[in-house]
Amino acid sequence: MNVTLSEVRKQYGSVRALDGVDFTLQTGITGLLGPNGAGKTTLLRCLATVLAPDDGKINVLGFDPDHPNERTEIRRRIGYLPQEPGFYRNFTCFDFIDYLAILKEHVDRVARHAEVRRVLELTGLSDKSTTKIRKLSGGMRRRLALAQSLLGTPGFLILDEPTAGLDPELRFRFRQLVTELAADRIVLLSTHQTEDVAAICDRVIVLDAGKVRFDGAPAALIEVAAGKVWMSDERPTSARITWRTATGEHRAVGEPPEGARLIEPTIEDGYLMLVGVAALVDETEAA
Amino acid sequence: MSWHVDELVVRRYQDGAANRVSAASLEAHLTGCEQCRELLTVDQAWLEMSWIGVADRVEPGKPGVVERSLTKFGVPSHLARVVAVSPALRISFLLAVALVMGFAALASTANSTGETYRIFLAVAPLLPVAGVAFAYGRLVDPAHEFTMVAPIDSFRLLMVRAATVLTVSIVLGLVVWPIVPAPRSVGISAWLLPALALTLITLVLASRLEVWIAAAMVGGGWVAAMLLAVSSEVEAFDADAQSLYAAVALLATGAVLLRRNHYDREGDR
């Protein structure tokens, strides 16, 4: 089963959040990269059936979210981690996940409680099950939100900034978990962390100003910056993006000057190169 | 550990044949002696079920007053939880409704020979509308986004919460109604029908707008209509007005049912 989007559009006032988005997702992990306001969260909310697009078609695991009954079928099959999950702060971790399990139609009490324990265990929160949410750190709350998305072993996981606020160890555990989960399901994760994409994604989609700017393997995104990254002792003036590194040298991305000391690009360089070029195109169009 | 338990003693303990003193002594020893613990044969399935039973006692929190009350009235426990989570059914909100209802009733007794009883008639229908505003939606429910993507029927959830809020408001109104000095000709329907009509209009609008916006519009409209009725000396609670409220309530019920698929997705309204 796939997830497909064709010509999906969404507009807020004069802002085009999604402007003809087209792609198909299959089993495995797809990373969604893009600057703030690129339309990532709008896209994920449309896929999660929270938000209706203005135009275009979406099909999730064989169901059309425009039909109420099929929308319900989609909701039975997806796990969704919102960008800014809200909690009942006076609930314990167990009670909160238990409440969401009820919303997900886990009616039988014994089976439901077993499922709650399973997802708390998966996210390393078993020992916090009786702790009130208000006492949890930001990272733990993030894990709790992730735990609810795993209820009922969904076939399509939609994760909006899943590693935001996680320390390096937890981020590593998250990558392990998601890699295991993606063996037999579709995972779409939106992130600002290019290293997450490089570490676990089979495919990366770059969204900018509501349009898909890149869709391919992480290696292909790195290739975008091949021959466009160099190191310089002085701050280069011709670079699109440049920053001073810990060694005191300047790392530059863009069109290198003649004789520049070229280095191997990273996925972040590819992403910066791509979004930078896209921004230039937008400015030209606007003019 | 310098001594160990005889295997026969352990077997007697397991068969339930050991007396209480021996059993207690043995248990104390087993707690600290891994070697003797190995003599115990444990039914793993039973042990697992026992732990689950213990966890089921410890992990779930104690249900709140509203949730317990709903369960007592025969509402299934899972549904009671989903309804009781609503901010409109928190004790603090219910107390606020009771207080406003009480003050409105007291204010209406200020001049028993006059027409101050109309204060109560004007205020009481607003309370279930306020309750609906606090029953559902992004503004009042921090976990609303989770609710939106859950397969639970959002329309049904909103209706159940609205019905519960309406019922509680009506019960509170009925409690204070006897002290309202309304003439005999003004029956209880004088505020019940407007309350029902306003609540249903709020629910109709909520299929297009956020619930709180719908409630604010309906509340504001009602207040404006009451002020207009007073200034133009139009009777807002006589039999003709009651017929109008009943008709509006009926029409709004139809509209709510027709729009039942427009409550569970943003931008789909």
Interface residues (C-beta under 8 A of the other chain):
Chain A: K10 R45 A48 T49 V50 L51 A52 P53 D54 P65 P68 R71 T72 E73 R75 R76 I78 Y80 P82 P85 G86 F87 Y88 R89 F91 T92 F94 D95 F96 D98 Y99 L100 I102 L103 K104 E105 V107 R109 V110 H113 A114 R117 S129 T130 Q148
Chain B: I52 A55 D56 V58 E59 P60 G61 S77 H78 R81 V82 V85 D141 P142 A143 H144 E145 F146 T147 M148 V149 A150 P151 I152 D153 N261 D264 R265 E266 G267 D268
